[in-house]
Amino acid sequence: MKYFILVIGVLLGAYRVVPAFSHGGGTDSNGCHTNHKTGGYHCH
């Protein structure tokens, strides 16, 4: 029964997968960088 619930959970969770796309650009020593188009600063 535990395995059945696990399989159902995995199958339902698979529908929530969102593709992620990488982008070029160097990062600083903290693993962060500035998006020059928006001016935002984010970390990976």
CHARMM internal coordinates of N, CA and C (Angstrom, degrees):
IC EDIT
DIST 1 N 1 CA 1.4598
DIST 1 CA 1 C 1.5331
ANGL 1 N 1 CA 1 C 110.86
DIST 1 C 2 N 1.3407
ANGL 1 CA 1 C 2 N 117.00
DIHE 1 N 1 CA 1 C 2 N -38.41
DIST 2 N 2 CA 1.4612
ANGL 1 C 2 N 2 CA 120.27
DIHE 1 CA 1 C 2 N 2 CA 178.60
DIST 2 CA 2 C 1.5193
ANGL 2 N 2 CA 2 C 110.71
DIHE 1 C 2 N 2 CA 2 C -61.31
DIST 2 C 3 N 1.3337
ANGL 2 CA 2 C 3 N 115.88
DIHE 2 N 2 CA 2 C 3 N -41.04
DIST 3 N 3 CA 1.4629
ANGL 2 C 3 N 3 CA 119.57
DIHE 2 CA 2 C 3 N 3 CA -178.62
DIST 3 CA 3 C 1.5223
ANGL 3 N 3 CA 3 C 111.39
DIHE 2 C 3 N 3 CA 3 C -67.32
DIST 3 C 4 N 1.3161
ANGL 3 CA 3 C 4 N 116.90
DIHE 3 N 3 CA 3 C 4 N -36.77
DIST 4 N 4 CA 1.4644
ANGL 3 C 4 N 4 CA 121.73
DIHE 3 CA 3 C 4 N 4 CA 178.09
DIST 4 CA 4 C 1.5258
ANGL 4 N 4 CA 4 C 109.71
DIHE 3 C 4 N 4 CA 4 C -61.65
DIST 4 C 5 N 1.3079
ANGL 4 CA 4 C 5 N 117.16
DIHE 4 N 4 CA 4 C 5 N -46.23
DIST 5 N 5 CA 1.4678
ANGL 4 C 5 N 5 CA 121.61
DIHE 4 CA 4 C 5 N 5 CA 179.48
DIST 5 CA 5 C 1.5233
ANGL 5 N 5 CA 5 C 109.97
DIHE 4 C 5 N 5 CA 5 C -64.90
DIST 5 C 6 N 1.3116
ANGL 5 CA 5 C 6 N 117.39
DIHE 5 N 5 CA 5 C 6 N -39.74
DIST 6 N 6 CA 1.4600
ANGL 5 C 6 N 6 CA 121.53
DIHE 5 CA 5 C 6 N 6 CA 178.02
DIST 6 CA 6 C 1.5335
ANGL 6 N 6 CA 6 C 111.01
DIHE 5 C 6 N 6 CA 6 C -62.52
DIST 6 C 7 N 1.3256
ANGL 6 CA 6 C 7 N 116.50
DIHE 6 N 6 CA 6 C 7 N -45.88
DIST 7 N 7 CA 1.4673
ANGL 6 C 7 N 7 CA 120.60
DIHE 6 CA 6 C 7 N 7 CA -179.75
DIST 7 CA 7 C 1.5161
ANGL 7 N 7 CA 7 C 110.33
DIHE 6 C 7 N 7 CA 7 C -63.64
DIST 7 C 8 N 1.3091
ANGL 7 CA 7 C 8 N 118.45
DIHE 7 N 7 CA 7 C 8 N -43.50
DIST 8 N 8 CA 1.4641
ANGL 7 C 8 N 8 CA 122.03
DIHE 7 CA 7 C 8 N 8 CA 178.44
DIST 8 CA 8 C 1.5299
ANGL 8 N 8 CA 8 C 109.76
DIHE 7 C 8 N 8 CA 8 C -61.71
DIST 8 C 9 N 1.3211
ANGL 8 CA 8 C 9 N 117.83
DIHE 8 N 8 CA 8 C 9 N -42.50
DIST 9 N 9 CA 1.4604
ANGL 8 C 9 N 9 CA 122.08
DIHE 8 CA 8 C 9 N 9 CA 178.57
DIST 9 CA 9 C 1.5140
ANGL 9 N 9 CA 9 C 112.20
DIHE 8 C 9 N 9 CA 9 C -62.28
DIST 9 C 10 N 1.3233
ANGL 9 CA 9 C 10 N 116.66
DIHE 9 N 9 CA 9 C 10 N -42.00
DIST 10 N 10 CA 1.4632
ANGL 9 C 10 N 10 CA 120.70
DIHE 9 CA 9 C 10 N 10 CA 178.99
DIST 10 CA 10 C 1.5249
ANGL 10 N 10 CA 10 C 110.11
DIHE 9 C 10 N 10 CA 10 C -66.53
DIST 10 C 11 N 1.3170
ANGL 10 CA 10 C 11 N 117.50
DIHE 10 N 10 CA 10 C 11 N -43.17
DIST 11 N 11 CA 1.4643
ANGL 10 C 11 N 11 CA 120.61
DIHE 10 CA 10 C 11 N 11 CA 179.81
DIST 11 CA 11 C 1.5255
ANGL 11 N 11 CA 11 C 111.65
DIHE 10 C 11 N 11 CA 11 C -64.26
DIST 11 C 12 N 1.3043
ANGL 11 CA 11 C 12 N 117.54
DIHE 11 N 11 CA 11 C 12 N -41.33
DIST 12 N 12 CA 1.4610
ANGL 11 C 12 N 12 CA 120.34
DIHE 11 CA 11 C 12 N 12 CA 178.59
DIST 12 CA 12 C 1.5255
ANGL 12 N 12 CA 12 C 110.98
DIHE 11 C 12 N 12 CA 12 C -69.37
DIST 12 C 13 N 1.3081
ANGL 12 CA 12 C 13 N 117.22
DIHE 12 N 12 CA 12 C 13 N -36.05
DIST 13 N 13 CA 1.4580
ANGL 12 C 13 N 13 CA 121.38
DIHE 12 CA 12 C 13 N 13 CA 179.40
DIST 13 CA 13 C 1.5177
ANGL 13 N 13 CA 13 C 112.25
DIHE 12 C 13 N 13 CA 13 C -69.71
DIST 13 C 14 N 1.3291
ANGL 13 CA 13 C 14 N 117.37
DIHE 13 N 13 CA 13 C 14 N -25.62
DIST 14 N 14 CA 1.4627
ANGL 13 C 14 N 14 CA 120.99
DIHE 13 CA 13 C 14 N 14 CA -179.02
DIST 14 CA 14 C 1.5140
ANGL 14 N 14 CA 14 C 111.30
DIHE 13 C 14 N 14 CA 14 C -65.53
DIST 14 C 15 N 1.3137
ANGL 14 CA 14 C 15 N 118.00
DIHE 14 N 14 CA 14 C 15 N -25.69
DIST 15 N 15 CA 1.4564
ANGL 14 C 15 N 15 CA 121.05
DIHE 14 CA 14 C 15 N 15 CA -179.96
DIST 15 CA 15 C 1.5231
ANGL 15 N 15 CA 15 C 112.31
DIHE 14 C 15 N 15 CA 15 C -76.02
DIST 15 C 16 N 1.3048
ANGL 15 CA 15 C 16 N 117.64
DIHE 15 N 15 CA 15 C 16 N -11.24
DIST 16 N 16 CA 1.4588
ANGL 15 C 16 N 16 CA 121.48
DIHE 15 CA 15 C 16 N 16 CA -178.15
DIST 16 CA 16 C 1.5128
ANGL 16 N 16 CA 16 C 112.68
DIHE 15 C 16 N 16 CA 16 C -100.55
DIST 16 C 17 N 1.3185
ANGL 16 CA 16 C 17 N 117.32
DIHE 16 N 16 CA 16 C 17 N 7.86
DIST 17 N 17 CA 1.4592
ANGL 16 C 17 N 17 CA 121.57
DIHE 16 CA 16 C 17 N 17 CA -179.25
DIST 17 CA 17 C 1.5254
ANGL 17 N 17 CA 17 C 108.81
DIHE 16 C 17 N 17 CA 17 C -73.43
DIST 17 C 18 N 1.3137
ANGL 17 CA 17 C 18 N 115.41
DIHE 17 N 17 CA 17 C 18 N 130.51
DIST 18 N 18 CA 1.4591
ANGL 17 C 18 N 18 CA 121.43
DIHE 17 CA 17 C 18 N 18 CA 179.77
DIST 18 CA 18 C 1.5173
ANGL 18 N 18 CA 18 C 107.88
DIHE 17 C 18 N 18 CA 18 C -115.52
DIST 18 C 19 N 1.3212
ANGL 18 CA 18 C 19 N 117.63
DIHE 18 N 18 CA 18 C 19 N 129.28
DIST 19 N 19 CA 1.4670
ANGL 18 C 19 N 19 CA 118.27
DIHE 18 CA 18 C 19 N 19 CA 179.34
DIST 19 CA 19 C 1.5185
ANGL 19 N 19 CA 19 C 111.40
DIHE 18 C 19 N 19 CA 19 C -66.95
DIST 19 C 20 N 1.3059
ANGL 19 CA 19 C 20 N 115.64
DIHE 19 N 19 CA 19 C 20 N 143.80
DIST 20 N 20 CA 1.4630
ANGL 19 C 20 N 20 CA 121.27
DIHE 19 CA 19 C 20 N 20 CA 177.76
DIST 20 CA 20 C 1.5166
ANGL 20 N 20 CA 20 C 108.26
DIHE 19 C 20 N 20 CA 20 C -118.68
DIST 20 C 21 N 1.3113
ANGL 20 CA 20 C 21 N 116.21
DIHE 20 N 20 CA 20 C 21 N 138.83
DIST 21 N 21 CA 1.4444
ANGL 20 C 21 N 21 CA 120.97
DIHE 20 CA 20 C 21 N 21 CA -178.84
DIST 21 CA 21 C 1.5207
ANGL 21 N 21 CA 21 C 109.44
DIHE 20 C 21 N 21 CA 21 C -115.36
DIST 21 C 22 N 1.3097
ANGL 21 CA 21 C 22 N 115.23
DIHE 21 N 21 CA 21 C 22 N 134.13
DIST 22 N 22 CA 1.4623
ANGL 21 C 22 N 22 CA 119.18
DIHE 21 CA 21 C 22 N 22 CA 178.53
DIST 22 CA 22 C 1.5176
ANGL 22 N 22 CA 22 C 109.26
DIHE 21 C 22 N 22 CA 22 C -82.69
DIST 22 C 23 N 1.3065
ANGL 22 CA 22 C 23 N 115.43
DIHE 22 N 22 CA 22 C 23 N 165.23
DIST 23 N 23 CA 1.4498
ANGL 22 C 23 N 23 CA 120.19
DIHE 22 CA 22 C 23 N 23 CA 177.15
DIST 23 CA 23 C 1.5092
ANGL 23 N 23 CA 23 C 109.07
DIHE 22 C 23 N 23 CA 23 C -141.04
DIST 23 C 24 N 1.2930
ANGL 23 CA 23 C 24 N 115.08
DIHE 23 N 23 CA 23 C 24 N 156.00
DIST 24 N 24 CA 1.4562
ANGL 23 C 24 N 24 CA 119.99
DIHE 23 CA 23 C 24 N 24 CA 178.96
DIST 24 CA 24 C 1.5161
ANGL 24 N 24 CA 24 C 110.62
DIHE 23 C 24 N 24 CA 24 C -75.88
DIST 24 C 25 N 1.2720
ANGL 24 CA 24 C 25 N 116.40
DIHE 24 N 24 CA 24 C 25 N 170.98
DIST 25 N 25 CA 1.4584
ANGL 24 C 25 N 25 CA 120.67
DIHE 24 CA 24 C 25 N 25 CA 177.86
DIST 25 CA 25 C 1.5073
ANGL 25 N 25 CA 25 C 110.54
DIHE 24 C 25 N 25 CA 25 C 122.92
DIST 25 C 26 N 1.3028
ANGL 25 CA 25 C 26 N 114.79
DIHE 25 N 25 CA 25 C 26 N 135.58
DIST 26 N 26 CA 1.4521
ANGL 25 C 26 N 26 CA 119.89
DIHE 25 CA 25 C 26 N 26 CA -179.87
DIST 26 CA 26 C 1.5156
ANGL 26 N 26 CA 26 C 111.89
DIHE 25 C 26 N 26 CA 26 C -76.95
DIST 26 C 27 N 1.2960
ANGL 26 CA 26 C 27 N 115.20
DIHE 26 N 26 CA 26 C 27 N 160.10
DIST 27 N 27 CA 1.4594
ANGL 26 C 27 N 27 CA 121.17
DIHE 26 CA 26 C 27 N 27 CA 177.04
DIST 27 CA 27 C 1.5164
ANGL 27 N 27 CA 27 C 108.68
DIHE 26 C 27 N 27 CA 27 C -118.17
DIST 27 C 28 N 1.3236
ANGL 27 CA 27 C 28 N 115.09
DIHE 27 N 27 CA 27 C 28 N 156.89
DIST 28 N 28 CA 1.4556
ANGL 27 C 28 N 28 CA 119.41
DIHE 27 CA 27 C 28 N 28 CA 177.92
DIST 28 CA 28 C 1.5265
ANGL 28 N 28 CA 28 C 109.89
DIHE 27 C 28 N 28 CA 28 C -83.64
DIST 28 C 29 N 1.3120
ANGL 28 CA 28 C 29 N 117.19
DIHE 28 N 28 CA 28 C 29 N -170.94
DIST 29 N 29 CA 1.4704
ANGL 28 C 29 N 29 CA 120.78
DIHE 28 CA 28 C 29 N 29 CA -176.53
DIST 29 CA 29 C 1.5263
ANGL 29 N 29 CA 29 C 112.90
DIHE 28 C 29 N 29 CA 29 C -65.92
DIST 29 C 30 N 1.3382
ANGL 29 CA 29 C 30 N 117.63
DIHE 29 N 29 CA 29 C 30 N -15.82
DIST 30 N 30 CA 1.4655
ANGL 29 C 30 N 30 CA 121.62
DIHE 29 CA 29 C 30 N 30 CA 177.31
DIST 30 CA 30 C 1.5248
ANGL 30 N 30 CA 30 C 112.05
DIHE 29 C 30 N 30 CA 30 C -94.49
DIST 30 C 31 N 1.3268
ANGL 30 CA 30 C 31 N 117.36
DIHE 30 N 30 CA 30 C 31 N 0.75
DIST 31 N 31 CA 1.4586
ANGL 30 C 31 N 31 CA 121.10
DIHE 30 CA 30 C 31 N 31 CA -177.48
DIST 31 CA 31 C 1.5207
ANGL 31 N 31 CA 31 C 112.36
DIHE 30 C 31 N 31 CA 31 C 79.35
DIST 31 C 32 N 1.3254
ANGL 31 CA 31 C 32 N 117.61
DIHE 31 N 31 CA 31 C 32 N 22.60
DIST 32 N 32 CA 1.4591
ANGL 31 C 32 N 32 CA 122.92
DIHE 31 CA 31 C 32 N 32 CA -176.79
DIST 32 CA 32 C 1.5215
ANGL 32 N 32 CA 32 C 110.38
DIHE 31 C 32 N 32 CA 32 C -117.97
DIST 32 C 33 N 1.3279
ANGL 32 CA 32 C 33 N 115.30
DIHE 32 N 32 CA 32 C 33 N 162.67
DIST 33 N 33 CA 1.4597
ANGL 32 C 33 N 33 CA 119.60
DIHE 32 CA 32 C 33 N 33 CA 174.15
DIST 33 CA 33 C 1.5242
ANGL 33 N 33 CA 33 C 110.27
DIHE 32 C 33 N 33 CA 33 C -158.86
DIST 33 C 34 N 1.3254
ANGL 33 CA 33 C 34 N 115.38
DIHE 33 N 33 CA 33 C 34 N 166.39
DIST 34 N 34 CA 1.4623
ANGL 33 C 34 N 34 CA 122.35
DIHE 33 CA 33 C 34 N 34 CA -179.40
DIST 34 CA 34 C 1.5158
ANGL 34 N 34 CA 34 C 109.26
DIHE 33 C 34 N 34 CA 34 C -96.01
DIST 34 C 35 N 1.3318
ANGL 34 CA 34 C 35 N 116.12
DIHE 34 N 34 CA 34 C 35 N 132.65
DIST 35 N 35 CA 1.4531
ANGL 34 C 35 N 35 CA 121.52
DIHE 34 CA 34 C 35 N 35 CA 172.14
DIST 35 CA 35 C 1.5219
ANGL 35 N 35 CA 35 C 106.31
DIHE 34 C 35 N 35 CA 35 C -83.04
DIST 35 C 36 N 1.2997
ANGL 35 CA 35 C 36 N 117.18
DIHE 35 N 35 CA 35 C 36 N 109.44
DIST 36 N 36 CA 1.4663
ANGL 35 C 36 N 36 CA 120.87
DIHE 35 CA 35 C 36 N 36 CA -174.28
DIST 36 CA 36 C 1.5223
ANGL 36 N 36 CA 36 C 112.84
DIHE 35 C 36 N 36 CA 36 C -70.38
DIST 36 C 37 N 1.3233
ANGL 36 CA 36 C 37 N 118.23
DIHE 36 N 36 CA 36 C 37 N -20.65
DIST 37 N 37 CA 1.4707
ANGL 36 C 37 N 37 CA 120.68
DIHE 36 CA 36 C 37 N 37 CA 177.66
DIST 37 CA 37 C 1.5214
ANGL 37 N 37 CA 37 C 111.25
DIHE 36 C 37 N 37 CA 37 C -74.30
DIST 37 C 38 N 1.3320
ANGL 37 CA 37 C 38 N 117.30
DIHE 37 N 37 CA 37 C 38 N -39.73
DIST 38 N 38 CA 1.4645
ANGL 37 C 38 N 38 CA 120.68
DIHE 37 CA 37 C 38 N 38 CA -176.05
DIST 38 CA 38 C 1.5190
ANGL 38 N 38 CA 38 C 113.08
DIHE 37 C 38 N 38 CA 38 C -106.46
DIST 38 C 39 N 1.3408
ANGL 38 CA 38 C 39 N 116.18
DIHE 38 N 38 CA 38 C 39 N -17.00
DIST 39 N 39 CA 1.4569
ANGL 38 C 39 N 39 CA 119.47
DIHE 38 CA 38 C 39 N 39 CA -177.18
DIST 39 CA 39 C 1.5156
ANGL 39 N 39 CA 39 C 112.99
DIHE 38 C 39 N 39 CA 39 C 83.52
DIST 39 C 40 N 1.3238
ANGL 39 CA 39 C 40 N 116.54
DIHE 39 N 39 CA 39 C 40 N 0.45
DIST 40 N 40 CA 1.4681
ANGL 39 C 40 N 40 CA 120.46
DIHE 39 CA 39 C 40 N 40 CA -179.34
DIST 40 CA 40 C 1.5116
ANGL 40 N 40 CA 40 C 111.98
DIHE 39 C 40 N 40 CA 40 C -78.89
DIST 40 C 41 N 1.3005
ANGL 40 CA 40 C 41 N 115.89
DIHE 40 N 40 CA 40 C 41 N 153.47
DIST 41 N 41 CA 1.4548
ANGL 40 C 41 N 41 CA 123.57
DIHE 40 CA 40 C 41 N 41 CA 179.59
DIST 41 CA 41 C 1.5171
ANGL 41 N 41 CA 41 C 106.67
DIHE 40 C 41 N 41 CA 41 C -119.55
DIST 41 C 42 N 1.3589
ANGL 41 CA 41 C 42 N 117.26
DIHE 41 N 41 CA 41 C 42 N 124.88
DIST 42 N 42 CA 1.4506
ANGL 41 C 42 N 42 CA 119.08
DIHE 41 CA 41 C 42 N 42 CA -179.70
DIST 42 CA 42 C 1.5229
ANGL 42 N 42 CA 42 C 110.95
DIHE 41 C 42 N 42 CA 42 C -141.76
DIST 42 C 43 N 1.3090
ANGL 42 CA 42 C 43 N 114.35
DIHE 42 N 42 CA 42 C 43 N 161.47
DIST 43 N 43 CA 1.4671
ANGL 42 C 43 N 43 CA 121.94
DIHE 42 CA 42 C 43 N 43 CA -177.19
DIST 43 CA 43 C 1.5272
ANGL 43 N 43 CA 43 C 110.23
DIHE 42 C 43 N 43 CA 43 C -116.71
DIST 43 C 44 N 1.3100
ANGL 43 CA 43 C 44 N 114.73
DIHE 43 N 43 CA 43 C 44 N 156.52
DIST 44 N 44 CA 1.4684
ANGL 43 C 44 N 44 CA 121.67
DIHE 43 CA 43 C 44 N 44 CA 179.66
DIST 44 CA 44 C 1.5089
ANGL 44 N 44 CA 44 C 109.41
DIHE 43 C 44 N 44 CA 44 C -111.39
END
COOR INIT
IC SEED 1 N 1 CA 1 C
IC BUILD
